[in-house]
Amino acid sequence: AAIGTLFLDEVGELPERLQTKLVHALDRLASEGSQPRLISSTRRDLDEEVRRGAFREELLFRLSVVDIRVPPLRERREDVLPLAESLIASLSAAIGRRPPALSDAAGALLTGYAFPGNLIELGNAIERALLIWPGAVLEPEAFTELTTADVHERPRVGADVTLRALEREHTKRVMARVPNLRRAAEILGIDAATLWRKRQREARRLAAEKSRDP
């Protein structure tokens, strides 16, 4: 009988050592006649990970009773605005401000962006906009990370760019794929307060550049 539900978020990121321990734990519970109901999520192709030897086949068998594929945001642009509006409402409540509206231009920016980081990246973009844009209507300028995200203009290692520009680009990419600032700070090897100050300075720099544009 099921003894509860175990949700494994981003199970494809589990190192092999933990995969082995999880398989053994599930086998032990099954031998005792009880085990949790398993629900897992991943952005990886686990069949391909098994072929590469990066994911244990025994664990995949236990997880893939029913597979549900959720297409990435770039394949369901019609969902971007409803998700954005829901995130604006919930994140505004969390930081104690009245939820702003999205201008038509800002909505067009969001629906036109590919969001390689999917819902996490969308949530991060909304949260940053709420923190740096005090107005009652969010304009495209509130989404500085997206309006400057042209891949052809991004600094590249080895190109004629400054270390500061490379640091800004690396920080943006890390923050686009993780759920919160604290996790980004861990990956970057700095404390969360330092990263917050860096992002505030970057927001002010972009706002100043924008104000100088004709």
N, C-alpha and C positions, 0 to 999 in steps of 0.2 A: 504494500500500500504506500501511496505517496505520503511523505512526512512534511510536505511544504513545497515551496517553489524557490528554486535557485536561479537567479538571473546572472548570466555571465556576459558582461558588456565587453565588446571588442575581444572576443575569445581567441581570434586569430593572432593576437599580440602576445598570448601566453608563451613564455619560454618553455623549451622542451622539458626541463626539469619539473615545472609545475604541471604541465600536461600529464606527465607520468604519474605524479602524485594524485591528480584529480581522477585519472582512470582507476588507480588502486583504491581510492576512497569510494568511488561509485561501485566498484566490484564488491567491496566489503559490505556496503549497505545492501546491495542486491542479495548477497549471500545470507544476510540477516532478515531478508523478507521485506525490507523497506528501503526506499530511496526517494530523493526529492524529484519533483517535476522540474525538468531542465528547460530553460528558455535562454537562448544566446543570441548575440548580435555580432556582426563583423563586417568590415568593408573589404576583406580579403576574399579571394577565390580559394576556398579551403580544399577543393579537389586538386587545384594546381599546387597548393602548399603541400599536400600529401605527396604528390608526384615529385616535388623537390626535396622531400624528406624533412620539411620544416614543420609539419603538423602530423600528429599521430593518427593513423587510420582508425585505431580502436576508438579514439575519442570522437572522431567524425561520425562513426557509426552510431554512437550514443546520442549525438546531437541532431542528426539529420532525419528524424522520423517524419517531420513535416517542414518543408522549406518554404519560406515566404520571401520573395525578392522585392525590396522596396527600391524603385528606380531612383537614381540621383536627381537632385533638384534641376539640373540642366535638361533632364528629360521630361520634367513636369513643371514647366514655367508657370502654369496656371495656379499652382499651389503656393508660389512664392509670396504673393501679396497677402492671402489669408494667414499664412504662417507669420509673416512680418507683423501684421496687425495684432495677432495674438501675442507675439513676443513683446511688442511695444506695450501692450496693456499689462502683461505680467511683470516685465522688467521695470516699468515705470512705478508700479505699486511697490516693488521691492526697494527702490531707491527713494520713494516718497515724493514723486512729482506727478503732475497731471499728465496723462498720456497725450503726447502731441499727435497731430494728424500727419499723414504722408502727402506731400505735394504730388501732383501728377508726374512731374519730372523726376522726383525721387523714386516713385513707383516704377517708372520706366527704367531707371538705372538698375533697380533691384531685379526686375524681371529679365533684363538684358544681360545680367552678369552670370557667369557659368557656375559660381560657387563650388570650386573643387573640394572645399571642406564641408560641403553640404550644410545640414542644419546647424552644426556647431559654428561654421563660419558665418552663417546668416545671423545667428544669435550674438556672436561677438561683434559683428558690424552694427547691429541694432543697439547693443549695450554701449559701445563707444559713442555712437551718435547721441544717445540720451545723455551721456556724461559731458559731451563737449558742446552740444547745441541747445541753448536755453529757450529757443523760440517755440511758439505754439504749433508750428508747422515745420516738419523736417524737410529740408531742401537737399538737393544732391551734394551740396558742399558739406553737409553733416557727415557724409560717408566718405571721408578723405581717403581711407584705405582702398576703397573700390574705385574712386575716380582717378587714382594714380596707379592702378593695377595693370596697365598695359604691359604684357609680358615682354614686348620688344624694347621697352624702355627701362626694364629692371636692371639694376647693377648686377654684373656677373663677375665671379672670381677670375682674376687674371686680366680683366678689362681695365681701362683707364678710369678707375673710380677710387674714391677715398675709402678708407677703412670704416669711417662713420656711415657712409652710404651702404656699404655691405652689411654692417651691423643692423641698420634700420630695416633692410630688406629681409635679412635672416629672422629678425624679431617678428616682422609682419607675417612671414610664412609659418613660423611656429605658432603664433597666436591664432592663425586661421584654422589650425587643425586640432587644437586642444580645447577642453570645455571651460577653462577658467584661467585667470591671470596667475594664480598660484602654481598651477601645473606648468604653465609657460616659463615661469621663473625657475622652477626646478630644472627644466630642460636646458635653459640658458645658463644655469650655474650662478644665478644671482638671487637675492631675496626679493620677495614680492613687492615690498615698499620701494626698492630701487627701480624695479621694472615699472611700477605705477608712475613714479616721477619721470622716468624716461618717456613714457607714453604721453604724459601731460605736456612735456616739453615739445614732443613731436607734433602734438595737436596744435600747440600755439605756433610752432614754426609754419605748419601748413596753412593755418588761418592767416598768418601774417603775409605769406606768399600770395594767398588768394586775394587779400585786400589790396595788394599792389598791382594785381592784374588790371589792364584797362577795361 
